């Protein structure tokens, strides 16, 4: 049975991040992707020039209409932008209880533009982190969530992963994937933690400017693979490997003049790209 996955996020017209990247990742990894649009952006590989929120009521209507008809095997949450939107999404997820929720706490675009209101951070923590089965913050996002500076070493990452996990729901298994790509190192080390075991996932760092949408795509890849495999550590390892290869092949694409997108279809298109 082919699994159905859902992304709830914003639209990046350049296709490198947001819902378009999510759908690409979910599709490349063998699930049927659905989407609820939470915001529109005017965005390219260099900047975000505008954000147009979708009303919370219409987001709720999208979710009701979808869940009443389509079996959803996994949900990824990305850019929501505003507190009322966060609360609406949280209410609907509480109602429909999807089997797996990955929360990517999107706060800042690759260009440095803010994608989440500061006053919405507490709602993200209280309404969505407590429902999520997994959160996937990078180091700056972890710092914002915990109201402290971002970790600057692997040792500090261990402590931060523990503190993040303490904010989640402990009535069932929950996971933190703390992404270490911002550390100055020749390797990227991510930490996967469930309150008991801490798993290091390491890959050599790829030096390219074309990493737009990496976080969006990773959380979507985890969502898709978890829906298929029902094994969080294995789904995460495979998702990280998929993203690593998508970055490794990113320079085959020529999209924009800033931070270009990663190559989600590097396996599918490999015989067609010369």
C-alpha positions, 0 to 999 in steps of 0.5 A: 500500500502506497503511503499518503503524506501531508506537508503543511507549510508555505509556498516558495515560488522558486521551488527550492524550499517550502511545500514544493520542496516537501512534495518533491522529497516525499515523491522521490521517496515513494509516498503520495504527497498532499499539501495544505498551504499555510502561507504564500511568499514572494521568494527566490534563491536570493531573498524573500520580498513578501509574505502573504498569510492564509487565514487560519479559518481557510487553513482549517477548512483545507485540513478538514476537507483533506482529512475527511477524505484521505488517509494520512500516514504522516504529517510534516509541518513547516513554515506557519508564520503566525500564532493564529495559524499555529493554533489552528493547525494544532487544533486540527492535528489534535482532532485528527491524530495522524500517526506521525508528525514531524515539526520543522520549526522554520524561523529564518530563510537561507537568505536570512529573512524571518519566516516566524513572528517572534511572538509566535515562538511560544505558541509553536512550543506549547501547541505543536512541539507537545504534539509532534513525534519528532522535531528537527531544529538546526542550531540557531532554531534550537537556540531560539526555542530554548532562549539561549545562544546556539550550541557551538560544539558537539558537547553543547549539542548533547545538552541542547538535545536533552533540553529540547526533548524535555519540552516534548510530550513524554506520554509516548516516544518522541524524538529530537533531531538536532542538525549540526550543519552550522558547526565549523567542521569538515563533517556534519554531525546530527544528533537523534535523541529519544530521551534514552539513546543519543545517536550520532549521524555523521557525513562529510560536509559538502562545500556548495552554496546550493543548499536552499531547502535542505531543512524542509526536504529533510523533515519531509524525507523523514516523514515519508520514510517513517510512513513506509518503514515505521522505524524512526532511527532507520527512517532518519538515517536514510533521510539524512543519506538522501539529503546528503546525496541531493546536496552532492548533486545540487550543482547539476541544477542551474536555478537562480543566482543565490543559494540554489536548491538541492537535487531531489531527483538525483537518482531518477534523472541521473541517466538524463543529465549529461 
